[in-house]
Amino acid sequence: MEQTQEFLTHELKEKAKSKGFNPVGIAAIAGSNRIRMRTESLERWLNAGHHADMGWMKAPARFEIDRLLKGAQSVLVVGLNYFTLPPKKKLNNLLIGRYAWGNDYHKVLEKRLKEIGHWLTEQRPQSQWKVCVDSKPLLEKAWAEEAGLGWIGKNSNLINSKRGSWMVLGNLISTEKLIPDKPAIALCGKCQKCIDSCPTQAITEPFVVNARKCIAYHNIENRAKEIPIEIQKAMGNWVAGCDICQEECPWNQKEIPISYDPDTQAKDWIFNLTIKKAIESNEIDWKQLLQGSSLRRIKPWMWKRNVNYILKNNKLGTFKKKKQ
């Protein structure tokens, strides 16, 4: 039986790689003491109010993975590289987080993971499985660390020593008892470039990001009509998301693989979105632009709100161009 499970584990991981995922790994449920410590860290983070108004972070299933699938024994964790290069000539100064340049990663990962799940059903008809991307209440980075995909860096992103941190994560929870991989070892050392580079000091201490100070939280998640003035002044040219802490990470300065996956390639409008076009576009225009994009959660009025701050900062001389 053990050899059979080893074979199934190997084939499952190979199936994941054939779907374009790399790295891939498996963790046993309920996990090691590291999962317990990450869960306790989440509780402290929530108690400190660092989640701002993202109430969904308190979902009970985030603390107990078996709430998502009864009888769960293993989780396949996969990473999808989204590191693609921008055109040689940029046509505007608006910046959008690299993770959102291509197709909506939620749908991309869910589709591919379901195909893997159906394959697993063919091999083990009695087994059950559930697909989870970050829209589901799961400590995905903690489980990715447990499965050996990488370690959680001081900016709270998962870092892989060969691929950096430019990847989105997906999970296939299974009732099969698969052979787990060794958890990753943290390699940040004394480096704190991500902490020092954040213009709003959102990384209040290693591994702790206060969403109330995070540019990406405010230009994507914050539904308030006005963003706090200190965030406005620090937004620079980030209209959606922010990659500063990742850009400054030494592990992303190394030669890392470029993704040629069709689903991660940048949509044309990403680099053609000018301040003028962003302000003048109506809801119908935005609906067309955002079709198939993970940025649909940013409402049309929020785009105008964000770009107006960029315009104001530019006029005041506080516009700071960042590389992308």
N, C-alpha and C positions, 0 to 999 in steps of 0.2 A: 504493500500500500504506500509506503514511504517513497519508493522509487516512482510509483505512479504519480504521486503528488509533485515530486521533483520534476517529472516530465511535463506535467500540466503547467507548473509554474514557469518553466522555461518557455514553453510554447505560448503561454499567455503574454509573456513579456516580448517575445518575438512578434506576436500579432500586433502588440501596441507599437512596436518600432516600425512595422510595415504600414501603419497608419500615419507615420510622420512624427511620432513622439520620440523625443530624446532630450533628457534622460528618462528612464523608467525604473521603477523599483516597487517593492512590496513590503508592507509592514503588517505585523501581526496585531490583532486586536485582543487585549486592550492596550497594548503598547508598553513601553518601558517607563521608568520613573521620569524620563524626560517629558513624556506626554503629560504626566501629572503636574510637573513643574510649569509647563507651558499653559496648562489649564488654570493653574493658580495665578500665573502672570496675567491671563486674560481677566480673571476676577478682579485683580488689583487695578488693572487698566480701566475696567468698567466702573469700579467704585470711585475712581478718581475723575470720572466724567470725561475721559479723553475720547470717548466715542462720539461726543457732541450729540446731535439728535439722531444718530443712526441706531435707533432702538432695536433693529433686527439683530444687532450683535449680541443681544441678551438671550437669544433663543436657547432653550434648554438643550436641544440636540447638539449645540456647539460644544457642550461640556461632556456629552455622552454619545459617542458615535453610534452605539447600538440602538439609539432611539430612531435613527434613520433607516435601519434595516434590522429587524429582529433576527437574532442568531448570527449576526455578522462575526466573522472570524479573521478576515483579511481585507486589506485595501490595496488595490493597485493604484499607484500614484504616477502620473505622467506629466511631462513638461513639453510645451510647444514653444520653440524658439521664434521670437518675433523681431529679431534684430535684422532689419532691412535698412538699406541706405537711401537717403533722400536724393532727389535729382541734383545734378551738378550745379544747376542754376536755380536758386530759390526765387520765387516770384513775389514773395511778401514776407513780412516779419512776424506774422502770427505763428505761435508754436502750439502744437498739439502733442500730447503724450504718445510716445511711439507705440504703445500697446494697442492704440485705437486707430492706427493708420489703415489697417486692413478690415476684413469682414468681422462681424461680431463674434468674438472668440467664444462666448457662451454657447452659441449655436454650433460653431465649428467643433468644439471639444465634445459637446453633448452628442452630436451626430456620430463622430468617430468612436467615442466610448460606447455608445449603444451598439454599434456594429461589433465591437469587441465582446460586449455582453451577450449578444445573440450567438456569437461563436462559442462562448463559454457554455451557454445553454445546450448547444449541440453536443458538447463534450460531456457535460454533466446535467442531464435534463432535470434532476431533482434540486439542483442548486438555485439559489436566489441571488440577485444582484441589484444594485442601485447606482445610478450615475450621479455624481455631484461635481458641479463647478462652483465658482465662488458665490453664486447667487443662492446656494444652499448653505444651511448653518453647519459648517464644518471647519475645524481648525486646520485648514488645508496646508498651510506652510509648516505647521508642527508635524503633520503626518508625512509631508514630503521630506522633512528632515529625518524623521524616523525611518523612512523607506530608503534613505541614502542618496536622495537626489541632490542634496546640498545642505548648507546650514543657513540659519536665519541670521542675517547681518544686523549691524547696529542701526540700520535704517528700516529694519523689519522686513526687508525683502529677502527672498530665498536666493542664495548665491551658490553657483556651481563652479568649481575651480577651473574647469575647462570651457565653460559656456557663459560665465558671468551670470547676471541676474535678469537678462532680457528674455523672460519666459513667463507664460501663463500656465497655471496648473489645473489638472483635472483628476478626478478620482472615480474608481469603480470599486464600490464596497461589495464584498462577496461573502456568502456563507461557507465557501470552500476554505479549508485550512491549508493555505499555501505556504511555501518556504520563504521566510522573510529575509530581506537584505540587511546588512549592517547599517546602523544609523550613521549619519554623516558627522564629521568632526569639524568644529568651528575653526576657521582660519583667519578671522579678522585681526587677531592679535591686538596690538596697541593702536592700530590705525583708527582714526575717527574723522577722516576726510568728509564722510557723508554728513556728520554732525556739524562740522565747521562750515560746510558749504551751504547749508539750508538758510535762505535769506530771512526766514521768520522764526528760526530756532524752534521748529516744530518737533525736532528730535530732542526732547527735554533731557534725556539721559540715554545711554546705550540701550537699544532695543525698545525704547518707549517713544512712540509718535503720538503727539497730542493733535487730534484731528482739528481742534478749534484753532490751531495755528498753521495748519497745513494748506498750502495753496491748492493742491489737487482736490482736497475736500471741498473747499469753498467754491471753486469754479465748476465742480461737477455735482456735488451733493447738496450744497447749501441752497435752500429754497427761499431764503429771505430776499427781500427786494434790495437791501443794501448789504454789502460785504463789509466787515470791520475795516476801518480806515487803515490800520497797520498792515492788513493783508492787501488792500488796494495798492498801497505804495510799494509793496514788495513783489507784486505779481509780475513785474517786468512785461514780457510779451506772451505769457502763458495764458491762452484763452480757454484751454481744456486740458486738464491734467498738469503734471510737472515732472520732469525727469532729472532735475538738477542733482539730487543725491545719488542717482544711478550713474549719471555722466561722470561724476567725480570719483566713483568707486574704482580703486586700482584694479580690481578683478575685471572690470569692464574696459580698462585701458589696454589690456593684453589683446593679442590676436585671437579673436573669438569667431565662431562660425557665423556666416551670413545666411539668413533664411531665404530660400527661393520658393517656399511653399506658396502656392497661389492665394491661399486665404490670408496670408500675412502681408501681401504686397499692398503698398499705399494706394488708396483711391485718389483719383486725379484732383478732386476738390480740396484735399488736405493741403496741397501746396499752391493752390490757386485762390485760397480764401483770403481776400484782402479785408482791411478794416472797413472800407466803404461797402463792399459786398455783404459783409456780415451784418452791418447796421441796416442796410436797405432790404435785406431778404425778409420775406413774409413767411407765415406758417407753412404755406404750400411749398415755397422754395426750400425751407428747411426739411420738410417731410421728404422731398426728393433727394436732397443731399445726404440725409441721414439713413436712407434706406439700406438695410443690411449692416448698419454700423452699431457698435456698442455705445456710441455717443448719443443715441436717441434719448437717453435719460436726461440729457441737458436740453431743457425746453427752449423754444425760440427766444422767449423774453430773457432767459438766462444768458444766451449767447450775446445778446445785445448789451445786457448788463456788464458782462465780462469785458467785451471789447471796448465799451465806453471807458472803463477804468484804464485800459491799455492806451487808449487815445489820450486821456487826460494825463497819464504819466508821461507820454511822449511829448506833449505840449509843455509840461513842467520841466522837461529835461531829465526825468528820472527813469526814462525808458532804457533798460539795460538788455542788450542783445545777448542771448545765450546760444551756443552752438547746438546743433541737433543732428 
